[in-house]
Amino acid sequence: MTEITLGINQSNQRLDKVLQKHLRAAPKSFIYKMLRKKNITLNNERALGNEQTVFGDTIQFYLSEDTYRKMRGNARDISAEDISFPEIPVLYEDDDVCIFVKPAGILSQKASQFDVSVNEWVVFHARKKGAVSDSDFESFRPAVVNRLDRNTSGIMCAGLSLRGLQGLSEMFRERTVHKYYFALAAGRITEKTEYHSWLVKDTHTNKVRIYQYNVHGAASIHTVVYPIRVYRDRTLLAVELLTGKSHQIRAQLAAAGHPILGDPKYGDPALNRKYGLDMQCLHACRIEFPDPCPLPELAGRIIETEAPATWPLGTAEASEDLPLRK
């Protein structure tokens, strides 16, 4: 008989989910059969698999050593020491969450097994600081909860524990966090402007179309922009994202005649060449957490970062402070 004791990152999950992660090579049918036959028990009692686990629970495996070893499978590769990561500033961190600045040019999450993303950095960072152990990875893996395009920089949030991941995921899913971006857009925008339109994504080209009226398959999108610095041929904007669709800010501003500088898909090639830009000047600069919130230590907290120093900002004709949400 083999027995394991569940840690904090293995608790608050259905038992069958914990078992599927622990017995990586076992079919679901095998797990449920072993539960029915009491070859797998929870706290030495018969279990169905739908029980909610708690910290300190024990699971007993009445399996032969060969069967247990076979069903455990090969340990997943969690090593990231050989990956060369760019500098990633951490803005806030506790035992449950890490809030950091993603550089432009790196993926939020892998698109293929050979990619390197900030998700791998989060895992590496969590292991380095001792937030998780190798055994934790059997049932929990630190991960980011929001995404930015590869060439968009700025604030991202990651859960370092199951509690942190669940709390952050709930807030982003329910849209109770408020997000602002810096965008350096072509042309002059001198007053607050709201954009209401409809977006349709073409999965074949990975581009979106913006419509000023509802069409079949379209999603309603809403963006508010505030001028921060106004130049002769460009404006630094604070952008409040009220809906969160793929390429929303980039495509909506381009459709309004104010493409983001450096944007290779929706931008102005001549203006991009003028300023020597090949990545869009779009940066997630501010996040506001609700109060109350699922993670009390984040309640009412505001996390901010500056626009990248590589942007062509210089001296503006006019400037304003970053707006606060009322």
HELIX and SHEET records of a PDB file:
HELIX    1   1 ILE A    8  GLN A   10  5                                   3    
HELIX    2   2 LEU A   15  HIS A   22  1                                   8    
HELIX    3   3 LYS A   28  ARG A   36  1                                   9    
HELIX    4   4 GLU A   65  ARG A   72  1                                   8    
HELIX    5   5 VAL A  118  LYS A  128  1                                  11    
HELIX    6   6 ASP A  134  GLU A  138  5                                   5    
HELIX    7   7 LEU A  162  GLU A  174  1                                  13    
HELIX    8   8 GLN A  248  ALA A  255  1                                   8    
HELIX    9   9 PRO A  269  LYS A  274  1                                   6    
HELIX   10  10 PRO A  296  LEU A  298  5                                   3    
SHEET    1   A 3 THR A   2  THR A   5  0                                        
SHEET    2   A 3 THR A  58  PHE A  61 -1                                        
SHEET    3   A 3 ILE A  40  LEU A  42 -1                                        
SHEET    1   B 4 VAL A  90  GLU A  93  0                                        
SHEET    2   B 4 VAL A  97  LYS A 102 -1                                        
SHEET    3   B 4 SER A 153  GLY A 159 -1                                        
SHEET    4   B 4 ALA A 143  VAL A 144 -1                                        
SHEET    1   C 9 VAL A  90  GLU A  93  0                                        
SHEET    2   C 9 VAL A  97  LYS A 102 -1                                        
SHEET    3   C 9 SER A 153  GLY A 159 -1                                        
SHEET    4   C 9 LEU A 282  GLU A 288  1                                        
SHEET    5   C 9 HIS A 178  ALA A 186 -1                                        
SHEET    6   C 9 ARG A 234  LEU A 241 -1                                        
SHEET    7   C 9 ALA A 219  VAL A 230 -1                                        
SHEET    8   C 9 THR A 193  ASP A 202 -1                                        
SHEET    9   C 9 LYS A 207  TYR A 211 -1                                        
SHEET    1   D 5 VAL A  90  GLU A  93  0                                        
SHEET    2   D 5 VAL A  97  LYS A 102 -1                                        
SHEET    3   D 5 SER A 153  GLY A 159 -1                                        
SHEET    4   D 5 LEU A 282  GLU A 288  1                                        
SHEET    5   D 5 ILE A 302  GLU A 304 -1                                        
SHEET    1   E 8 VAL A  90  GLU A  93  0                                        
SHEET    2   E 8 VAL A  97  LYS A 102 -1                                        
SHEET    3   E 8 SER A 153  GLY A 159 -1                                        
SHEET    4   E 8 LEU A 282  GLU A 288  1                                        
SHEET    5   E 8 HIS A 178  ALA A 186 -1                                        
SHEET    6   E 8 ARG A 234  LEU A 241 -1                                        
SHEET    7   E 8 ALA A 219  VAL A 230 -1                                        
SHEET    8   E 8 ALA A 318  SER A 319 -1                                        
END                                                                             
